[in-house]
Amino acid sequence: MEPLSEAQVIQNLRQTEDPSAQYYAAWWLGKMRSQHPDAIPLLLKALEALNDTPIDPERRGIALNAIRALALLRDARAEERLLLLLRSNDYAVREEVVRTLGAMGSRGAVEGIRALLASGLEGAGQEQTSSPLLNEPCEALLEALGDIGDASSSNLAVVQPFTKHPRPLIRSAACRALLQLTALDHWGVELKKLLNHPEPLVRRGALLDLGATGWIGAIPSIRSAAVEPSLKLVALRELAEHNDDPDEVLDAMDGLL
């Protein structure tokens, strides 16, 4: 079977008879960083399904894939529509939208993200009744604020309480954001402590958070962490991408190969 052409993928997203083809097409356009002129309009059209009552589960899945694709394409034409979805009643939609707006560096999203976090540990950070989910997708929200890079006092004030959250991955996301926003080594040290956590998932999360910050001081800890070498390379690659002089990071990567 021959691989699909970009033109066929565009047609698959445009048609409405085969939801599975639309689902794959939305993913493909993001994965391949498509620059086709119809890509963004069609992905935005896929989001219209989220306005339906009730929402069709298959069309919801296509919309979520479209949001993820927009995170990779980072086209400013998507920002206005995504900002509206910050108010969605659907937890998964809010989470994916926040990740996409963070990846886009959307300054227009800061107020809405901060509002979702404003109720703190007792509100946004509390578990939902009979669910492991928190009331808000705090990890994504905190990471987005850090990635956007607005170091206003209001943003720092809303992030800092989450460094005391009972869940270590939420603490990691908060420390990551504060390190990005303040460049204070203290938050890097707090992240490094999580590399010694007994749970492998937490160690992996903290490792990737350190990579995302671009903090050169993380190199020795990343190299020695009890985490798979493949993930160490991912974290180091992110460090390199965030530094104008990545030679030290590249040397560390060479040492893992």
C-alpha positions as CSV (number, residue, x, y, z in Angstrom):
1,M,0.0,0.0,0.0
2,E,1.5,3.3,-1.1
3,P,1.7,6.1,1.5
4,L,-1.0,8.8,1.3
5,S,-0.1,12.0,-0.5
6,E,-0.8,15.4,1.1
7,A,-3.5,16.1,-1.4
8,Q,-5.3,12.8,-0.4
9,V,-4.9,13.6,3.3
10,I,-6.5,17.0,2.7
11,Q,-9.4,15.3,0.9
12,N,-9.8,12.8,3.7
13,L,-10.1,15.6,6.2
14,R,-12.6,17.5,4.0
15,Q,-15.0,14.5,3.5
16,T,-17.4,13.6,6.3
17,E,-18.4,10.0,5.4
18,D,-15.4,8.3,7.0
19,P,-14.6,9.6,10.5
20,S,-11.5,7.3,10.9
21,A,-10.0,8.8,7.7
22,Q,-10.6,12.3,9.1
23,Y,-9.1,11.3,12.4
24,Y,-5.9,10.1,10.8
25,A,-5.8,13.1,8.4
26,A,-5.9,15.5,11.3
27,W,-3.0,13.7,12.9
28,W,-1.0,13.5,9.7
29,L,-1.2,17.2,8.9
30,G,0.4,18.0,12.3
31,K,2.9,15.2,12.2
32,M,4.1,16.2,8.8
33,R,4.1,19.9,9.6
34,S,1.8,20.5,6.5
35,Q,2.0,23.9,4.8
36,H,-0.9,23.1,2.5
37,P,-3.1,26.2,2.2
38,D,-6.2,24.2,3.2
39,A,-4.7,22.6,6.3
40,I,-5.5,25.3,8.9
41,P,-9.0,26.1,7.6
42,L,-9.9,22.4,7.6
43,L,-8.5,21.8,11.1
44,L,-10.4,24.8,12.4
45,K,-13.5,23.5,10.7
46,A,-13.1,20.2,12.6
47,L,-13.4,22.1,15.9
48,E,-16.9,23.1,15.0
49,A,-18.0,19.7,16.3
50,L,-17.3,20.8,19.8
51,N,-20.2,23.3,19.5
52,D,-22.8,20.5,19.0
53,T,-25.2,19.3,21.7
54,P,-24.7,16.5,22.3
55,I,-21.2,16.1,20.8
56,D,-20.7,13.2,18.6
57,P,-17.9,11.0,20.1
58,E,-16.2,10.4,16.8
59,R,-16.2,14.0,15.8
60,R,-14.9,14.9,19.2
61,G,-12.0,12.6,18.6
62,I,-11.3,14.3,15.3
63,A,-11.5,17.7,17.0
64,L,-9.0,16.7,19.7
65,N,-6.6,15.5,17.0
66,A,-7.1,18.8,15.2
67,I,-6.1,20.7,18.3
68,R,-3.0,18.6,18.7
69,A,-2.1,19.2,15.1
70,L,-2.4,22.9,15.6
71,A,0.1,22.7,18.4
72,L,2.6,21.5,15.8
73,L,1.7,23.9,13.1
74,R,1.6,26.9,15.4
75,D,-0.4,29.1,13.0
76,A,-1.6,32.4,14.5
77,R,-4.9,32.0,12.6
78,A,-5.9,29.3,15.1
79,E,-5.4,31.4,18.2
80,E,-8.8,33.1,18.4
81,R,-10.7,29.9,18.1
82,L,-8.5,28.1,20.6
83,L,-8.9,30.9,23.2
84,L,-12.7,30.4,23.1
85,L,-12.2,26.7,23.8
86,L,-10.4,27.5,27.1
87,R,-14.0,27.9,28.5
88,S,-15.0,24.4,27.3
89,N,-16.9,22.2,29.7
90,D,-14.8,19.2,28.4
91,Y,-11.7,18.6,30.5
92,A,-9.8,16.9,27.7
93,V,-10.6,19.8,25.3
94,R,-9.3,22.3,27.9
95,E,-6.2,20.3,28.4
96,E,-5.3,19.9,24.7
97,V,-6.1,23.6,24.0
98,V,-3.9,24.7,26.8
99,R,-1.0,22.6,25.6
100,T,-1.5,24.0,22.1
101,L,-1.7,27.6,23.2
102,G,1.5,27.0,25.3
103,A,3.3,25.6,22.3
104,M,2.2,28.6,20.3
105,G,3.5,31.0,22.9
106,S,0.1,32.7,23.0
107,R,0.3,35.8,25.1
108,G,-3.4,36.2,24.6
109,A,-4.0,33.0,26.6
110,V,-2.2,34.1,29.8
111,E,-5.3,35.7,31.4
112,G,-7.5,32.7,30.7
113,I,-4.9,30.2,31.9
114,R,-4.3,32.2,35.1
115,A,-8.0,32.3,35.7
116,L,-8.2,28.5,35.5
117,L,-5.5,28.1,38.1
118,A,-6.6,31.0,40.4
119,S,-8.6,28.8,42.8
120,G,-5.3,27.2,43.8
121,L,-4.8,23.8,45.5
122,E,-8.3,23.8,47.1
123,G,-10.0,24.5,43.8
124,A,-8.2,23.8,40.5
125,G,-5.8,21.4,42.2
126,Q,-8.4,19.3,44.0
127,E,-9.5,15.8,42.7
128,Q,-12.9,15.6,41.1
129,T,-15.5,13.5,42.9
130,S,-15.1,9.8,42.1
131,S,-12.3,10.6,39.6
132,P,-8.5,10.7,39.6
133,L,-8.7,13.9,37.5
134,L,-8.1,17.2,39.1
135,N,-10.7,19.9,38.7
136,E,-8.5,21.5,36.1
137,P,-5.7,20.1,33.9
138,C,-3.1,21.8,36.2
139,E,0.0,20.1,34.8
140,A,-0.8,21.4,31.3
141,L,-1.8,24.9,32.6
142,L,1.4,25.3,34.6
143,E,3.6,24.2,31.7
144,A,1.8,26.5,29.3
145,L,2.5,29.6,31.5
146,G,6.1,28.7,31.7
147,D,6.4,28.1,27.9
148,I,4.6,31.4,27.1
149,G,7.2,33.1,29.3
150,D,5.2,36.0,30.8
151,A,6.9,36.5,34.2
152,S,4.4,39.0,35.6
153,S,4.0,39.0,39.4
154,S,0.4,37.8,38.9
155,N,1.6,34.7,37.0
156,L,4.3,33.9,39.6
157,A,1.8,34.3,42.4
158,V,-0.7,31.8,40.8
159,V,2.0,29.2,40.0
160,Q,3.9,29.2,43.3
161,P,1.3,27.4,45.5
162,F,1.4,24.4,43.2
163,T,5.0,23.7,44.2
164,K,3.3,22.3,47.4
165,H,0.8,20.1,45.6
166,P,0.5,16.6,46.9
167,R,1.1,15.1,43.4
168,P,4.8,15.2,42.4
169,L,4.1,15.7,38.7
170,I,2.1,18.9,39.5
171,R,5.0,20.1,41.7
172,S,7.4,19.3,38.9
173,A,5.3,21.3,36.4
174,A,5.2,24.3,38.8
175,C,8.9,24.2,39.4
176,R,9.5,24.0,35.7
177,A,7.4,27.0,35.1
178,L,9.0,29.0,37.8
179,L,12.5,28.2,36.6
180,Q,11.5,29.3,33.1
181,L,9.9,32.5,34.3
182,T,12.5,33.5,37.0
183,A,15.7,31.7,36.0
184,L,16.3,31.2,39.7
185,D,18.4,28.1,40.3
186,H,16.3,27.3,43.4
187,W,13.6,25.9,41.2
188,G,16.0,23.8,39.2
189,V,17.3,22.3,42.5
190,E,13.7,21.4,43.5
191,L,13.3,19.7,40.1
192,K,16.5,17.8,40.5
193,K,15.2,16.4,43.9
194,L,12.3,14.8,42.0
195,L,14.8,12.8,39.9
196,N,15.3,10.7,43.1
197,H,11.6,9.9,43.5
198,P,10.9,6.2,43.9
199,E,8.3,6.2,41.1
200,P,9.8,5.9,37.6
201,L,7.0,8.0,36.1
202,V,7.8,10.9,38.3
203,R,11.6,10.7,37.5
204,R,10.8,10.6,33.8
205,G,8.5,13.6,34.1
206,A,11.0,15.6,36.1
207,L,13.7,14.8,33.6
208,L,11.7,16.1,30.7
209,D,10.7,19.2,32.7
210,L,14.3,19.9,33.3
211,G,15.0,19.6,29.6
212,A,12.2,21.9,28.7
213,T,13.6,24.7,30.9
214,G,16.9,25.0,29.1
215,W,18.7,25.2,32.4
216,I,22.4,24.2,31.8
217,G,22.8,23.3,35.5
218,A,20.6,20.3,34.9
219,I,23.2,18.4,32.7
220,P,25.0,16.4,35.4
221,S,21.7,15.4,37.0
222,I,20.1,14.4,33.7
223,R,23.2,12.3,32.9
224,S,23.1,10.4,36.2
225,A,19.3,10.1,36.6
226,A,17.8,6.6,37.0
227,V,15.9,7.0,33.7
228,E,16.2,5.3,30.3
229,P,19.0,6.7,28.1
230,S,16.6,7.4,25.3
231,L,14.7,9.8,27.5
232,K,17.9,11.4,28.7
233,L,18.7,12.1,25.1
234,V,15.3,13.7,24.5
235,A,15.8,16.0,27.6
236,L,19.3,16.9,26.5
237,R,18.1,17.7,23.0
238,E,15.6,20.1,24.4
239,L,18.3,21.7,26.5
240,A,20.4,22.1,23.4
241,E,17.5,23.7,21.5
242,H,17.0,26.3,24.3
243,N,20.7,27.4,24.4
244,D,22.7,29.6,22.0
245,D,25.9,27.7,22.9
246,P,24.9,24.1,23.2
247,D,28.4,22.5,23.1
248,E,28.3,21.3,26.7
249,V,24.9,19.7,26.1
250,L,26.1,18.1,22.9
251,D,29.1,16.6,24.7
252,A,26.7,15.1,27.3
253,M,24.6,13.6,24.5
254,D,27.7,12.1,22.9
255,G,28.5,10.5,26.2
256,L,25.2,8.7,26.2
257,L,25.6,7.3,22.6
